[in-house]
């Protein structure tokens, strides 16, 4: 006989649902931490560029080669084979290996004694980070349920971007406080220059992050997705032939936007130090604050765009938002030579960040929707490769133009602004041209989304 219960009985979630939610939350958190860790390791090379240049007697062209050919070029070359390995043999273990590689390369940057050794270390950093986007964007749909994928993409994108900005800010503060920690270091480290200590410090968490990645588990309902990849091992070429216009415009536009942002972000610490006499710690705080505020404003703008245009544009929404953002960023980059002080320069950089972030929070979903599950890491790797190879031109172009202008502070600022504004304008044009072919691709690959 049933016994009546007093009061109202609360619905209890099934144990498997609670477990799946915990798996997804942990997995998403680890991917965010890995992404932030990668951003800090990459940005510390930019933040410390000026003291490193002085210590190793590097020219602006060599600094450009370090950022371009060293990190970005090797990252682009490694992206596609890493994407193939991720689809074929598993994304988690490969991501853990990538974390260890870029952490070791970051430490090697701090131990470099000349440009060749520094270049090799930067190349290792680029190779290690090459798998980040192809693996993470392919892994998110496997650790969350299908109905939570878009939300998880947005949470990941925003948290990773905010975390990267916070990491840059903390890195700048850390550089200013390293001298206080020097007596606590091993004797062999106590005579190292501050910039070398900074590289070693940010590389230290690598093994722990790699271990956390290995402990990520797939969503119980998505476990079967791992079996799809081997059956479609040779289907990337037919996909590329059928949807080449979509890939060229979307990935080309993304690459040009990355090129434009790199023109400012990679040279901004050096410009602020040379042109306005800003200290390294102040530069880190200023850029980090601009990054954080720009991210917040961009996220709000992106949400407003989704609300106002989502129903009207449908699948084309993320492409349109990225295109409009690139056009706004072009105007902000063109205004940089007229900045009267470092704070104004940071503010204009923040406008560029906000304009691009408005669309960036939708980029994971954009990439997942245009690629089949079995090919996801490889398709995204193609985009990553094209994007980073284009952006690799940015530091080299800016450095070369600056050297032609005799490396004067005003010349470096003009070079960075000119390259950035042109790249953003091209990105906007490509994204506007991508709308129709992108919608056709989404409807062909995922008819349920059309």
C-alpha positions in Angstrom: 0.0 0.0 0.0 1.3 3.4 -0.9 2.0 5.7 2.0 0.9 9.4 1.4 3.7 11.9 1.7 3.1 15.1 3.6 4.1 18.3 1.8 5.2 18.7 -1.7 7.7 16.2 -3.1 10.6 17.9 -5.0 11.6 16.4 -8.3 14.9 14.7 -8.1 17.2 14.6 -11.1 18.2 11.1 -12.2 21.6 10.1 -11.0 22.9 9.7 -14.6 21.7 13.2 -15.4 23.6 14.6 -12.3 26.7 12.7 -13.3 26.5 13.9 -16.9 26.2 17.5 -15.8 29.2 17.1 -13.5 31.3 15.5 -16.4 30.3 18.4 -18.7 31.1 21.1 -16.1 34.5 19.6 -15.2 35.4 19.1 -18.9 34.4 22.6 -19.9 36.3 24.1 -16.9 39.4 22.2 -17.9 39.2 23.4 -21.5 38.9 27.0 -20.3 41.9 26.6 -18.0 44.0 25.1 -20.8 43.0 27.9 -23.2 43.9 30.6 -20.6 47.2 28.9 -19.9 48.0 28.9 -23.6 47.1 32.6 -23.9 49.3 33.5 -21.0 52.3 31.5 -22.3 51.8 33.2 -25.7 51.2 36.7 -24.5 54.2 36.7 -22.1 56.4 36.6 -25.1 54.7 39.7 -26.3 54.7 41.4 -22.9 58.4 40.8 -22.4 59.5 41.7 -26.0 61.2 45.0 -25.1 63.4 43.7 -22.2 64.1 40.6 -24.3 65.1 42.7 -27.3 67.5 44.8 -25.2 69.0 41.8 -23.5 69.6 39.7 -26.7 70.1 42.8 -29.0 67.3 41.9 -31.4 66.0 44.1 -34.2 62.3 44.7 -34.8 62.5 42.5 -37.8 63.8 39.6 -35.6 61.0 40.3 -33.1 58.6 40.1 -36.0 60.1 36.8 -37.2 59.9 35.5 -33.7 56.1 36.2 -33.4 55.4 35.4 -37.1 57.6 32.6 -38.4 58.5 31.4 -34.9 55.1 31.0 -33.3 52.4 31.6 -35.9 53.9 30.0 -39.0 54.8 26.8 -37.2 51.4 26.7 -35.5 49.8 26.9 -38.9 51.9 24.2 -40.4 51.2 21.9 -37.4 47.5 22.5 -37.2 46.3 20.1 -40.0 48.4 17.0 -38.9 47.3 17.6 -35.3 43.7 17.9 -36.4 44.0 14.6 -38.3 45.5 12.9 -35.3 42.8 14.3 -33.0 40.0 12.9 -35.3 41.7 9.6 -35.7 43.2 8.7 -32.3 41.4 10.8 -29.7 41.3 14.5 -28.7 42.0 14.4 -24.9 45.4 12.6 -24.9 46.6 14.7 -27.8 45.6 17.9 -26.1 47.5 16.9 -22.9 50.6 16.3 -25.1 50.2 19.7 -26.7 50.0 21.3 -23.2 53.3 19.7 -22.2 54.9 20.8 -25.4 54.0 24.4 -25.2 54.9 24.6 -21.5 58.3 23.1 -22.1 58.8 25.6 -25.0 57.8 28.5 -22.8 60.5 27.5 -20.3 63.0 27.2 -23.1 62.3 30.8 -24.1 63.4 31.9 -20.7 66.7 29.9 -21.0 67.5 31.1 -24.6 70.9 32.8 -25.0 70.6 34.0 -28.6 68.1 34.5 -31.4 68.4 31.0 -32.9 67.7 29.3 -29.6 64.9 31.7 -28.9 63.4 31.1 -32.4 63.5 27.3 -31.9 61.7 27.7 -28.5 59.1 30.0 -30.1 58.5 27.4 -32.8 57.9 24.7 -30.2 55.4 27.0 -28.5 53.6 27.5 -31.8 53.5 23.7 -32.5 52.2 23.0 -29.1 49.4 25.5 -29.3 48.5 24.5 -32.9 46.1 21.8 -31.7 44.2 24.0 -29.3 41.3 25.3 -31.5 40.9 22.1 -33.6 40.8 19.9 -30.5 38.8 22.1 -28.1 36.1 23.0 -30.7 35.9 19.3 -31.6 35.8 18.2 -28.0 33.1 20.4 -26.6 30.2 18.6 -28.5 31.5 15.4 -27.0 31.5 16.5 -23.4 28.1 18.2 -23.3 24.7 17.1 -24.5 23.5 18.2 -27.9 20.9 20.6 -26.5 23.5 22.4 -24.3 26.2 22.7 -27.1 25.5 26.3 -28.1 25.3 27.4 -24.5 28.6 25.6 -23.7 30.2 27.2 -26.7 29.3 30.7 -25.5 30.3 30.0 -21.9 33.7 28.6 -23.1 34.4 31.5 -25.5 33.5 34.2 -22.9 35.3 32.5 -20.0 38.4 31.8 -22.0 38.5 35.4 -23.4 38.0 36.9 -19.9 40.5 34.6 -18.5 43.1 35.5 -21.1 42.6 39.2 -20.3 42.9 38.5 -16.6 46.0 36.4 -17.2 47.7 39.2 -19.1 46.9 41.6 -16.3 48.3 39.2 -13.7 51.3 38.5 -15.8 52.1 42.2 -15.9 51.8 42.4 -12.1 53.9 39.3 -11.7 56.7 40.8 -13.7 56.8 43.7 -11.4 56.9 41.5 -8.3 59.5 38.9 -9.3 62.3 40.7 -7.6 60.6 40.1 -4.2 60.6 36.3 -4.9 64.2 36.2 -6.0 65.7 35.2 -2.6 63.3 32.2 -2.5 64.4 30.8 -5.8 67.1 28.0 -6.3 70.6 29.5 -6.3 71.1 28.8 -10.0 68.0 30.9 -10.8 68.8 33.9 -8.6 71.0 35.6 -11.1 68.6 35.3 -14.0 67.2 38.4 -15.5 63.5 39.2 -14.6 62.2 38.4 -18.1 63.8 34.9 -17.9 62.2 34.2 -14.5 58.8 35.3 -15.9 59.0 32.7 -18.7 59.9 29.9 -16.2 57.1 31.0 -13.8 54.3 30.9 -16.4 55.5 27.5 -17.7 55.4 25.8 -14.3 51.7 24.8 -14.2 52.0 22.8 -17.5 52.1 19.3 -16.0 49.1 19.9 -13.8 47.0 21.3 -16.6 48.0 18.3 -18.8 46.9 15.9 -16.0 43.6 17.7 -15.7 43.0 17.3 -19.4 43.6 13.5 -19.2 40.9 13.3 -16.5 38.2 14.8 -18.8 35.4 12.3 -19.6 33.0 12.3 -22.6 29.3 12.8 -22.1 27.6 9.4 -21.7 25.2 10.1 -24.6 28.1 11.4 -26.8 30.5 8.6 -26.3 29.6 7.0 -29.6 30.8 10.1 -31.5 34.4 8.9 -31.2 33.7 5.9 -33.5 32.7 8.1 -36.4 36.1 9.5 -37.3 37.8 6.4 -38.7 35.0 5.7 -41.0 35.5 9.0 -42.8 39.2 9.2 -42.8 39.5 10.1 -46.5 36.5 12.4 -46.8 38.1 15.8 -46.2 39.0 16.4 -49.8 35.4 15.8 -51.2 34.1 18.1 -48.4 36.6 20.8 -49.4 35.6 20.6 -53.1 31.9 20.8 -52.3 32.3 23.7 -49.8 35.5 25.4 -50.9 33.9 28.9 -51.2 32.6 28.7 -47.7 36.0 27.6 -46.3 37.9 30.3 -48.3 35.7 33.2 -47.2 35.1 32.2 -43.6 38.6 31.1 -42.9 40.1 33.9 -45.0 38.0 36.5 -43.1 38.9 35.0 -39.8 42.6 35.0 -40.7 42.6 38.7 -41.8 40.8 39.6 -38.6 43.5 37.8 -36.6 46.2 39.5 -38.6 44.7 42.9 -37.8 44.4 42.2 -34.1 47.9 40.8 -34.0 49.3 44.0 -35.6 48.1 45.9 -32.5 48.4 43.4 -29.7 51.9 42.0 -30.6 53.4 45.5 -30.9 51.4 47.4 -28.4 53.7 46.7 -25.4 56.7 47.9 -27.4 55.0 51.0 -28.7 53.8 51.9 -25.3 57.3 51.5 -23.9 59.1 53.3 -26.7 56.6 56.1 -27.5 55.2 56.8 -24.1 57.9 55.5 -21.7 55.4 53.1 -20.0 56.9 50.5 -17.6 56.4 46.8 -18.4 54.1 46.2 -15.4 52.0 49.2 -16.3 51.7 48.0 -19.9 50.5 44.6 -18.7 47.9 46.1 -16.5 46.7 48.6 -19.2 46.4 46.1 -22.0 44.8 43.6 -19.7 42.2 46.1 -18.5 41.5 47.1 -22.1 41.1 43.4 -23.0 38.7 42.7 -20.1 36.6 45.8 -20.7 36.6 45.2 -24.4 35.5 41.6 -23.9 32.6 42.7 -21.6 31.4 45.4 -24.1 31.8 43.0 -27.0 29.8 40.2 -25.2 27.0 42.6 -24.6 27.1 43.8 -28.2 27.1 40.2 -29.4 24.1 39.3 -27.2 22.2 42.4 -28.5 23.0 41.4 -32.1 21.7 37.9 -31.5 18.5 39.3 -30.0 17.9 41.8 -32.7 19.0 39.9 -35.8 18.9 36.2 -34.9 15.4 35.6 -36.2 16.0 37.5 -39.4 19.4 36.2 -40.3 19.2 32.6 -39.1 22.4 30.6 -39.7 24.1 33.6 -41.2 24.0 35.5 -37.9 27.6 34.8 -36.7 29.1 35.6 -40.1 27.3 38.9 -40.2 28.3 39.9 -36.7 32.0 39.1 -37.3 31.9 41.2 -40.5 30.4 44.2 -38.8 32.9 43.9 -36.0 35.8 43.8 -38.3 34.6 47.0 -40.0 34.4 48.8 -36.6 37.9 47.5 -35.7 39.3 48.9 -38.9 38.2 52.4 -37.9 39.7 52.0 -34.4 43.0 50.8 -35.8 43.2 53.7 -38.2 42.8 56.1 -35.2 45.8 54.7 -33.3 48.5 57.1 -34.6 46.5 60.0 -33.2 46.5 58.7 -29.6 47.9 61.3 -27.3 49.0 58.9 -24.6 49.3 55.3 -23.6 45.9 55.2 -22.0 44.2 56.3 -25.3 46.2 53.7 -27.1 44.9 51.0 -24.8 41.4 52.3 -25.2 41.5 52.1 -29.0 42.9 48.5 -28.6 39.9 47.8 -26.3 37.5 49.0 -29.1 39.1 46.6 -31.5 38.8 43.8 -29.0 35.1 44.6 -28.3 34.3 44.8 -32.0 35.8 41.3 -32.6 34.5 39.7 -29.4 30.9 40.5 -30.4 31.3 37.8 -33.1 33.9 35.6 -31.5 31.5 34.2 -28.9 29.6 32.7 -31.8 32.7 31.4 -33.6 32.7 27.9 -32.0 29.1 27.3 -33.0 29.9 28.7 -36.5 32.7 26.3 -37.0 30.9 23.3 -35.6 27.8 23.9 -37.8 29.8 24.0 -41.0 31.7 20.8 -40.4 30.6 17.1 -40.0 31.4 15.5 -36.7 33.8 12.9 -38.3 35.8 15.8 -39.9 35.4 18.4 -37.3 38.9 18.7 -36.0 40.4 18.5 -39.5 38.0 21.1 -41.0 38.7 23.5 -38.1 42.4 22.7 -38.4 42.3 23.9 -42.0 40.8 27.1 -40.9 43.3 27.4 -38.1 46.2 26.8 -40.5 45.0 29.4 -43.0 44.2 31.9 -40.2 47.5 31.6 -38.5 49.5 31.6 -41.7 47.8 34.9 -42.7 48.3 36.4 -39.2 52.0 35.3 -39.4 52.4 38.1 -41.9 51.4 40.7 -39.3 54.4 41.0 -37.0 56.8 40.5 -40.0 55.1 43.2 -42.0 54.9 45.6 -39.1 58.5 45.0 -38.1 59.8 45.4 -41.6 57.9 48.6 -42.2 59.1 49.9 -38.9 62.7 49.1 -39.7 62.3 50.9 -43.1 61.1 53.9 -41.1 64.3 53.6 -39.0 62.5 52.0 -36.1 61.3 55.3 -34.7 58.4 55.1 -32.2 56.1 57.0 -34.4 57.1 54.8 -37.4 56.3 51.6 -35.5 52.9 53.0 -34.4 52.1 54.0 -38.0 53.1 50.6 -39.3 51.0 48.7 -36.7 48.0 50.9 -37.3 48.2 50.8 -41.1 48.6 47.0 -41.3 45.8 46.5 -38.7 43.3 48.8 -40.4 43.9 47.2 -43.9 43.6 43.7 -42.5 40.3 44.5 -40.7 38.8 46.0 -43.8 39.6 43.0 -45.9 38.2 40.7 -43.1 34.9 42.6 -43.2 34.6 42.2 -47.0 35.3 38.5 -46.9 32.8 37.9 -44.1 30.1 39.7 -45.9 30.9 37.6 -49.0 30.7 34.4 -46.9 27.1 34.7 -45.8 25.3 32.9 -48.7 27.8 30.0 -49.2 28.0 29.5 -45.4 24.2 29.1 -45.1 24.2 26.6 -48.0 27.0 24.6 -46.3 25.2 24.5 -42.9 22.0 23.3 -44.6 23.9 20.6 -46.5 25.9 19.3 -43.5 23.3 19.7 -40.8 19.8 19.8 -42.4 18.2 20.0 -39.0 19.8 23.4 -38.4 18.6 25.0 -41.7 
